[in-house]
Amino acid sequence: MVVAPWVCRSCARSLRRAGLSSFLRRASTALGPELPSALIERARRVAAEYDKLNAELATATAFDQKAAKRIGELSTVAAALREFEKAKASRAELASLLESDDAELRELAQDDLEATETELAALGHKLSVALTPKHPFADMPCLLEIRPGPGGTEGRFFADTLFRMYQAYCANKGYRTRVVSYDVLDGDGSTGSQGEVALQEAVLEIQEPGAYNIFRGEAGMHRVQRVPATEKSGRTHTSAVAVWVLPSFPESGAGSEAESDWDNPESDFYIDPTEVRSETMRARGAGGQHVNKTESAIRLTHIPTGIMVRMQDSRSQHTNRKEAWRLLRSRIAQQRREAREELAESLKNSVLSQSQITRGDKIRTYNYQQDRCTEHRGGVDFHNLPNVLAGGETLDKVMESVQSWLTERDIQAVLAEEAAKASK
């Protein structure tokens, strides 16, 4: 199987094992056999800025913190470009030796050329990734919000399955988690075929730095195809569950960056308190007399967008209010970020317009009868479904395939941006 030059060797091995040949064929066609010249030119502009700032900082009489920070941001691209161009020079030298009259020298050059081509492929991928803009929430913890979609009670059962799957995955990886909300349907004591409960809504916080980047590909509609426990004729039912991945912001609101400051009107997650309607009510579900006698549940509604959050897990109204505000800020920030991305794509006429994920898209299917998990964005099938739902190594492969798909999409975005600049 031919692997695109920008796919590193370790990634290529993983992708082959996962059976991602169709994905790689499309990716290879998209970028071609060589790293696109637009990416090379972009890298050279970045490297030139890096060298200029380094020279200015070396001769400056006072330390410029802003320039030093910018140098740090550019250093990865500059280093990757140096390695890539060094490998290209070696390849050109070895190619010239193939024209030698010395047969032994030609044979040695051919052996070295194959190794250099492999190295060049890995360095091309490294440079491509370095050139893609880092997501502003990439280094943050995240919130996984899970809600049943179409499919009735069976959809609620599978929502609980996904919640357990992500909990198990985090436990296997050693990621710290916290259950922010776990709301079961009122008065429903039934259980699914795997012992699930009828989940109404759940929010799981993954507290590890960088969790948002790891899990951002999980956002979208997850479809399940299986025979419900109550189905007597053996028919397969199809249900869906929506998963949102939101950045989890620090509680203090005292972050050093503008986007980490809750009081900064320019930040993504600033909310004008006058635009939020707050209501108190009695909690639902289990809880004994406390549920019946106190109004500890909180509902916040952001009036301009209509976004609403409800929190009732704690007996303390203060705690519920604090958690509701955190979740509301996260939802608002994510929506603002998505709106900016959509605007940028429309202005650039990006090639991503046909593959952009929205919350209504079907991103993955879990088929119980066929023991199959299909990741639709890469067009890849994975078997051993029980291991996927247990948060095991197969789910790891599924999520790795999504990361590869996201990387290709990011590279295509950079190419589209360069093409838009060139057209002007």
Residue pairs with C-beta under 8 A, 6 or more apart in sequence:
1 16
1 21
1 24
2 24
2 25
2 28
3 12
3 15
3 16
3 24
3 28
3 121
4 24
4 27
4 28
4 31
4 121
4 125
5 31
5 33
5 34
5 35
5 120
5 121
5 124
5 125
6 31
6 35
6 121
6 124
6 125
6 128
6 411
7 15
7 24
7 27
7 121
7 125
7 404
8 121
8 122
8 125
8 126
9 118
9 121
9 122
11 125
11 404
12 24
14 397
14 400
15 23
15 24
15 401
15 404
17 397
18 380
18 382
18 397
18 400
18 401
19 380
19 381
19 382
20 378
20 380
20 401
20 404
22 378
22 379
22 380
23 378
23 379
23 380
23 401
23 404
23 405
26 379
27 408
30 408
30 412
31 411
31 415
35 84
35 124
35 127
35 128
36 415
38 414
38 415
38 418
38 419
38 422
39 127
39 128
39 131
39 411
39 414
39 415
39 418
41 418
42 131
42 414
42 418
43 77
43 80
43 81
43 84
43 127
43 130
43 131
44 81
46 74
46 77
46 78
46 81
46 131
47 74
47 77
47 78
47 81
47 82
49 70
49 74
50 71
50 74
50 75
50 77
50 78
51 78
53 67
53 70
53 71
53 74
54 71
56 64
56 67
57 63
57 64
57 67
57 68
57 71
60 67
76 130
77 127
77 130
77 131
80 123
80 126
80 127
80 130
81 127
83 123
83 126
83 127
84 120
84 123
84 124
84 126
84 127
87 116
87 119
87 120
87 123
88 120
90 116
91 113
91 116
91 117
91 120
94 109
94 112
94 113
94 116
95 109
95 113
97 105
97 106
97 108
97 109
98 106
98 109
98 110
98 113
100 106
100 109
128 411
128 414
129 407
129 410
129 411
131 411
131 414
132 407
132 410
132 411
132 413
132 414
133 410
133 414
135 212
135 213
135 216
136 259
136 268
136 337
137 212
137 213
137 216
137 247
137 333
137 337
138 210
138 212
138 213
139 209
139 210
139 212
139 213
140 209
140 210
140 211
140 212
140 247
140 248
140 249
141 205
141 206
141 207
141 208
141 209
141 211
141 212
141 247
141 248
142 205
142 206
142 211
142 212
142 214
142 215
142 216
142 245
142 246
142 247
142 248
143 180
143 203
143 204
143 205
143 206
143 244
143 245
143 246
143 247
143 248
143 327
143 330
144 166
144 203
144 204
144 205
144 206
144 215
144 218
144 243
144 244
144 245
145 201
145 202
145 203
145 243
145 244
145 245
145 246
145 327
146 159
146 162
146 163
146 166
146 199
146 201
146 202
146 203
146 204
146 241
146 242
146 243
146 244
147 159
147 200
147 201
147 241
147 242
147 244
148 155
148 156
148 158
148 159
148 199
148 200
148 239
148 240
148 241
148 242
149 155
149 221
149 239
149 240
149 241
149 242
150 239
150 240
151 158
151 224
151 237
151 238
151 239
151 240
152 239
153 185
153 188
153 190
153 198
154 192
154 224
154 226
154 228
154 237
154 239
155 224
155 239
155 240
155 241
156 185
156 188
156 197
156 198
156 199
156 200
157 191
157 192
157 193
157 194
157 196
157 197
157 198
157 199
157 228
158 192
158 196
158 222
158 224
158 239
158 241
158 366
159 199
159 202
159 241
160 192
160 196
160 197
160 198
160 199
160 202
161 192
161 194
161 196
161 224
161 389
162 222
162 241
162 243
163 182
163 199
163 202
163 204
164 196
164 389
165 388
165 389
165 390
165 391
165 395
166 204
166 206
166 215
166 218
166 391
167 177
167 204
167 391
168 390
168 391
168 392
169 391
169 395
169 396
170 176
170 177
170 204
170 206
170 391
171 177
171 391
172 391
172 392
175 206
175 207
175 208
175 211
176 206
176 207
176 208
177 204
177 205
177 206
177 207
178 204
178 205
178 207
179 202
179 203
179 204
179 205
179 313
180 203
180 204
180 205
180 311
180 313
180 323
180 327
181 201
181 202
181 203
181 311
181 312
181 313
181 323
181 327
182 199
182 202
182 203
182 313
183 199
183 200
183 201
183 202
183 284
183 285
183 312
183 313
184 197
184 198
184 199
184 200
184 285
185 198
185 199
185 200
186 284
186 285
188 197
188 198
190 198
191 197
191 229
192 228
192 229
193 226
193 227
193 228
193 229
203 327
205 248
206 214
206 215
206 248
207 248
208 214
211 248
212 245
212 247
212 248
214 399
215 245
215 399
216 245
216 406
217 399
217 402
217 403
217 405
217 406
218 243
218 245
218 399
218 402
219 243
219 244
219 245
219 357
219 359
219 363
220 242
220 243
220 357
220 358
220 359
220 361
220 362
220 363
220 364
221 240
221 241
221 242
221 243
221 359
221 360
221 361
221 362
221 363
222 240
222 241
222 242
222 243
222 363
222 364
222 365
222 366
223 238
223 239
223 240
223 362
223 364
223 365
223 366
224 238
224 239
224 240
224 241
224 365
224 366
224 367
224 368
225 236
225 237
225 238
225 365
225 366
225 367
225 368
225 369
226 236
226 237
226 366
226 367
226 368
226 369
227 234
227 235
227 236
227 237
227 368
227 369
228 237
231 237
236 369
240 362
242 359
244 331
244 334
244 359
246 327
246 330
246 331
246 333
246 334
247 269
247 330
247 333
247 334
248 326
248 330
249 255
249 260
249 262
249 269
249 326
249 329
249 330
249 333
250 260
251 322
251 326
253 260
253 261
253 262
253 263
254 260
254 261
255 261
258 264
258 266
258 267
259 267
259 268
259 269
259 333
260 267
261 267
261 270
262 269
262 270
262 271
262 329
263 270
264 270
267 333
268 332
268 333
268 336
268 337
269 329
269 330
269 332
269 333
269 336
271 302
271 328
271 329
271 332
275 302
275 303
275 304
276 300
276 301
276 302
276 303
276 328
277 300
277 301
277 303
278 298
278 299
278 300
278 321
279 298
279 299
279 300
279 301
280 295
280 296
280 297
280 298
280 299
280 317
281 295
281 297
281 299
282 291
282 292
282 294
282 295
282 296
282 297
283 290
283 291
283 294
283 296
283 297
283 312
284 291
284 297
284 312
285 291
285 312
287 315
290 296
290 315
294 315
294 317
295 317
296 312
296 314
296 315
296 316
296 317
296 320
297 310
297 311
297 312
297 317
297 320
298 310
298 311
298 312
298 317
298 320
298 321
298 324
299 308
299 309
299 310
299 324
300 308
300 309
300 310
300 324
300 325
300 328
301 307
301 308
302 308
302 328
302 332
305 332
305 335
307 328
307 331
307 332
307 335
309 324
309 327
309 328
309 331
310 324
311 320
311 321
311 323
311 324
311 327
312 320
313 320
313 323
314 320
314 323
342 356
344 350
345 352
345 353
345 356
345 413
346 353
347 420
348 416
348 417
348 420
349 416
349 420
350 412
350 413
350 416
350 417
351 412
351 415
351 416
352 409
352 412
352 413
352 416
355 377
355 409
357 363
357 377
362 376
363 375
363 376
363 377
364 373
364 374
364 375
364 376
364 398
365 372
365 373
365 374
365 376
366 372
366 373
366 385
366 388
366 389
367 373
367 374
367 385
368 385
371 383
371 384
371 385
371 386
372 381
372 382
372 383
372 385
373 381
373 382
373 383
373 385
373 388
373 394
373 398
374 380
374 381
374 382
375 381
375 382
375 398
375 401
375 402
377 402
377 405
378 401
378 402
378 404
378 405
380 401
382 388
382 394
382 397
382 398
383 394
384 394
385 394
387 393
387 394
387 395
388 394
388 395
388 398
389 395
